[in-house]
Amino acid sequence: MHTEYPADRTNMELKGTIPEARSTYQFLNTSYPCLNEKQLGIGETTISGRKELQNKKGMFMIEELEKIALQRCTTAREAIRLIGQLVAEHGYGDSGECLTIADPNEVWHFEVFGEGPDKIGGVWAAVRIPDDHVGVSANISRISTLDLKDKDRYMASENVFSVAKKMGFWDGKEPFKFWKAYSGGNYFGEPKAFSIREYFILNALAPSLKLSYDSEELPISVKPDKPVAVTDVMALLRQTYEGTEWDMTKNLKVAVKNKETKETDTITSPAANPWMGTDMLNMLNGVKEGTVTRNRLVAVPQCSYSHVIQLRNWLPDAVGGVAWLSFDNPGQSPRIPIFSGTTDLPAAFGICGQHRHREDAIVWKYRTANKLATVRWGLTKEKINGAVAHFEEKGLSEMPFVENRYKELQDSKGEETARAFLTGYPADFAGATILRWQEMADEFWKMFARGF
């Protein structure tokens, strides 16, 4: 997202080099690279942290570390060790970042910060998420205590305690908590290791725990009350808290009369939507104070893309790893399956549309309909939600066919032909979603032709 297309070098500078590898793995080069051909997956969330820690003289930004890990590693542990080594040798120049790093057998939660202005290096820690647990990272440092004697569940840089002492973030007496030392709190300035999104998701998955928002921290992971399917994760990424106490539209009611019964009912205004901007919120609260309370949503309208990654050790790597990619607002857009064995994508996937409006950028294939839909969300959301559900069901129901067809082609015509199939399928799938979102955009323009 720093540049508009793969060959764009605007505002980029060469900060250093590392020795080349003899060979590298193919990977999906999203803005924050996310999946390689060996079923190594990485998710990213910026956690910022204390400004005093950042040292821009460090060579690596987080996306470059992700890229190198995907090029050179096959397991989560291997990726963490390599990233730690690169940070120690060449320095980390970015703000605080969290990576969720997974392979078909393990999931790790990794956080990294700079080492301060006097040292080009970095400090990091990683916690393994138990196999029957779910963890959440949403732009806030989450790692708490570290039991580095338990090498099966914890890893950290050698300086993880000394940097905190040196910078005055830990006195060495009270119990050490990684998030408290290196972040200090959440993005609202509260001395917490979570906010509404972590709290909502963990409570949704494990309501029996009765987690409290008044706590200083929540568990980094929880055992869900029932097994979690990939569709559950997709649904959580669409969350706007509709129908809950955090629903931003809950007070935006209007009276409507039933034309047949003549009875009057009160409903949420069709003009209300959970992604209202600051000007709209200020106007509504100016009319009556406290009408709308802004809450940080899971599905945010400024999103460029999001993904849900599946890693399956019982399948060949090429088809076992799937990145379900969504562009624009994850609460409104479909998810496109892209496989570890996919070797190319349509040209529009290589254009970033976050800098300006570009018809050739993939994100704008969905953004036009999505933004128009918010004008009268009460009238359009069923169409949007129905289209999202259609392509979710289509992708999941066709997955067994894709897996079997890959194996058939591999056996009969070879790996190259099988991977060509895994490349064509996502392109065709994406084309169908683009057509549907263009149709909805035209439909919404017609709906609002005489005014919004």
N, C-alpha and C positions, 0 to 999 in steps of 0.2 A: 504493500500500500504506500510505500515511500516513493515509488515510481509508477509510471502508467503502463508499461509493457516490458517484456523480458530484457530487451536490449537497451532500455532507457537507463542512462547513467547520470541523469540530472542530480546535482548536488551530492554525488557520491565521490568518495576519495579513497585511495588505496592506503590502508593503515598498516598493512603488514602481510606476511605470507607464512605458510606452514609447509612442511614437506608433503609432496604429493603421495597419494596412496597408489599401490600397484594396480588396483582395480577398485571400482566403486559399485554400489547398488543403485538401481533406478529408484526414484522417489517422486511422490506427488508434490510439486513445488508450489504450494499455496503460499500466500504472503508469509505465513508462519508454517513452514513445511511439516507435513503431517503423517505420511505413510510411505513405507518403502516396499520393495518387492519381496522382502523376507518376513512380512507381517510385523514389522516394528512400527508402532503408532505413537504419535506425540500430539497432545493438546497444549494450548498456550493461553495464559491469562496474565495480564500485567498487574502486578501488585504494588508497584512504586516503592514503598518503604521510605526510610529516612533519607532526606536529601543529602545529608552529610556523607552518606556512604558512596554516592556516585562519583566515579572518576572517569571522565570521558577520554582519558589517555589510554584506557584499556582498549585492546584491539577488537574485542568481540561484542557485537550486538546479539541478542538472543536468537534471532532468526538464522544467523550464520552458524551458531552452535547447533541448532536443530538440523540444519542442512548437512553439516559434516557428520553428525551422529547418524543420520539416516543413510548417508553415503557409505559409512564405514562399519556400522554395527548391525547385529542381528537380535540382540536381547536388550531389555531395559537396563539391566545391571551394567552391561558393557557400555551402553550409551551414557549412563550417569558417570561412570569412571572416566570415559573419554572427555566429556564436557568438563569435569572437574580438573583433569590434567591440562586441558587447553586454557582454562581460566587461570590456573596457577602459573602457567608458563608465559602467557601472553596478555593476561588481564581482561577483566570484564568491564565494558564501558557503558552498559545500558542501565536503566533503572531496575528496580526489583521485578523479578519475573517468576512465575510458576509454570512448570511444565508437568503435565501428567504423561508419563512415559510408560508404555505398555508393550508387551509381546504376548503371544498366545497363552502364556502360562503365568505371567505376573503383571501387576499394575503398581507403579510407584508414583508418589507425589514428591516433586523436586522443586525446591525454591533456591534462588540465587540472588545475591546482592553484590555491589562493589565493596571494596575494602577501605574506602575513604580516600581523601585527597593526597595522603602521604605515601600510598602504596598502590602500585599497579598490580592488581591481583583480583581476588574475589573471595566470597565466603558463601558456603552453600550447605544444605542438608536435604536428605531424602528419606521418606517413610514409605514402607511397603503397605499397600492397602490389602487387608486379608481377603482371601478368595471369596468369602461369603459376605463381604461388606461392600458398601457404596460410599465413595468420598465425593466432596464438592469443593471446587475452587472457583471463586467468582470475584476476582480482582482484590482479594484480601489475603494477606499472609495467614496460613492456617497451621503450620507446624508448631507444636508446643514442646514438650519435654523430649529429650533424646537419650535413649538407652543404647549407647554405642557398643556396649558389650554384646548386645543382641544383633549380630551381623546379618541375620536373616531378615530383619525388619528395619534396620536403620543404617544409614551411611551419612557421612558429613566430611567437610574439608577439615584438615588438621588444625586450622586456625579458628574453628567455629566458636570456641569459648574465648580465646585470647583477643580477637578483634572486638568483641562486645565489651570486654574489660577495658581495653586500650581506648576505645571511643567513648567510654563512660556510659554505656547503655546497660551495663550489668555490674553489680557491685561484687559479684563472686560469693555472696552470702545467701541471698534468697534463691530459691529453686530457679534454675535456668529455663527460660521459655524462649524458643527461637523467634516466634512472632513478636513477642514483647520487646526483645532486644533489638531486632533489625527492622521492624515495621512500626511498633508502638501503638498501633490501633487500626481501625478501618478508615475508609475514605470519607466518613462523616466526622472524623476526629475523635470518635469514641474509643476508649481503651478496651476494644473488643477484637477478637480474632474471627469475627463474622459480622454479617448484617442480614437484611431481610431475605436475600436470595438463598443463602446457605440455610438459614433457619427454616424457610418455607419448604425447600426441597427435602431436607433431612426429616422434617416432621411429616411430610407427605409420604415418605417411604417407610418411616418407622414411627408411626403415631403412638405406639405403645410405650415409647421411651418418655413421652411427655416432656420434651426438651423445653427449656425456659429461655425466653429472649432476654431475660434479666441477667443471665450468666455472663461471665467474662469471656468464656470460650465454650465452644461446642466440640464434641468429639470430631477428630479429623475424618472419621468414617463411622458408619453405623451398619448393623446388620438389619436389612429391611424385613418388615413383617411378612412379606411374601416375595417370591423370586421376581426379579426385575427383567423385563423383556426390552429389546431394542425399541419397540414402539412406546414403552413407558418413558424412555429417555427422550425420544423425539417429542412426546407430549409435554414433558417438563420443560424442554427448551422453547416451547410455544407459550409458556405461562405468562399471563398478565394479572393473575390473582382475581379473575372474574368471579363474583359471587362471594368473595371473602371480605374480611374487614379492611384489607389493603387495596380493594378495588377502587381505582381513582374515579370511576363513573358512578359510584353508588348513590351520590346525592344529586345527580343530574337527571331528575325525573320530570316528566311531562304528563299531562292528562290527555287521554284520547277517548273518543266516543265510538262505540261499536255501532256501525251504520244499521245493522239489523236489529240488535236488541235495544239500542239507544242507551245502553248502560255506559258509564264512564269508568275507565280503568287508569291506573297510573303505571307508566312504564319508563325504562331508561330512555332518554332522548335518542332518536336515531342519529343525531349529530354528535353524540358523545362517543369518544373512542379512548382506549387506554394509552394512546401515544400522543396525546395533545402536547403542543409545544409550550414554551414559557409564556409567550404573549397571550395565548388562550387561557392558560391557568391564571395569569395575573388579572385578566379581564374578569373571569368568573369569580375569583376571590375578591376583586374590587367591588363587584356588585353585592356580594355577601361574603364576608370573611369566613374562612374555614370550609368553603364549599368543596374544594378539591385539595387533597393532600398528595403531594408527589411522592411516589415510592419507586425505588430502583427495580425495574422489571427484569425478569429473566429474558424475555423477548424484547430487545430494544430496536427502535426504528432506524437508528444510524448504523446498524450492523452491515458489514461488507459481506461476510460469509460466516457460516458455522458448519460444523461437521459432527456426525456421530460415527465413531469408528468401531467396527466389529473385527475381532481377531479370533480365528477358529482353528485350533490345532489339529482337528480331525480331517481337515481339508488341505489340499495342496496350497502352498503359499499364494500362488497367482490368483486363485479364486477365493481363498480363505479370508484374506484381508479385504474389507470393504469400507470405504469412506462414503457415508451418506451425506453428500454435500448440498448445502442450501445457500442461496444468495439473497441478499437484502434481509429484511426483517424475518427472523425465524418463526415468528408468530403468524406469518402470512404466506410463506413460500414453500414450494415442494422440495423434496430431497431426492437427489440424483445419485444412484450407486456408481461409484468408481472403484475399480478393483486394483489390488496390488500388482496384477499382471497387465493392467491397462498401460499401453505404451504411448498414447497420444490423445489429445483432446481437441475439440473444435477451437478455431482461432479466437472466438469471443472469450473463451476461458482465460486467455493470456492477456486480456486488457482490463486494467483497473478502472472502475467507474466512480471511485470515491473523490477524485480531484475535480471532475466536471461532468456535465451530461455528455455521454457518448453512446450513440446508437449501436456501436460495434462492441460495447462492453457487456459481458454476460449479466452483470448485476442489473442493468437497465432493462433487460428483457422481462424482469419481474417487477422492478421498482415502480414503473408507471402505473400499472394496475393496482399495486399495493397502496401507493400514495393516494390515488383517486378513491380507493375503497374507504379510506379513513374519513372522507368528507361526509359520508352518511353510513357509518359503520353498521348501524342498526339495520340498514337495508341491504348491505353488500356482504356482510360477514358470512352468511350462509353459503353464498357462491364461492367465496375464497376458501372457507373451511371445507366445503364439499370437494373442491378441486385438490386441495392438499390431501384429504383423506383418500381420494381416488388414486393418486399417484403413489401414496404410501402403500396402499393395498396392492396396487399393480407391481411395485418393486419387490415387495416381500413375497407375493404369491408366485412371481416368476423366478425367484431366486433358485429353487430346486432345478428348474429347467436350465438356467445359466450354468449351474455347477455341473450338471450331467452333460450338457452340451460341450463344455470345456473339456471334460474328460474324454468324451467321444472323439472330438477333433484331435486332441493330443495323441490318442491311441491310433487313429486312422490316418491323420495327415501331418502330425508333428506339432511341436511347441509353437512354432512361428504362426501357424494357422490358428491354433487355439488362442493365442494372445491377440491375434487380429480380431477374433470374435469378441474378446473381452474389451477391445478398444472400440469396436463398432457399436456394441450394445449401449454403453453410456451415452454415446453421441446421439443415437436414435431416441433414447429415453429423454435426454435433454431437449431434443427437438420437439417432442410431443408436449412437454411442459411449457416450452416457450410459446408454441402455438396457442395453447389454452390460455396462458396469461395475456397474450396479445388480444385474443378474442374477448377476454373479460375487460381489458382496457377499453376496447371499442364499445363494449356494452355499457361501461360506466360513463364514458364520454356522452353517449346517447342519453343516458339517464339524467345527466347533469347539463344537457345542452342549453337549457333555458336559464341556467343559473345554479349555483351551489346552495 
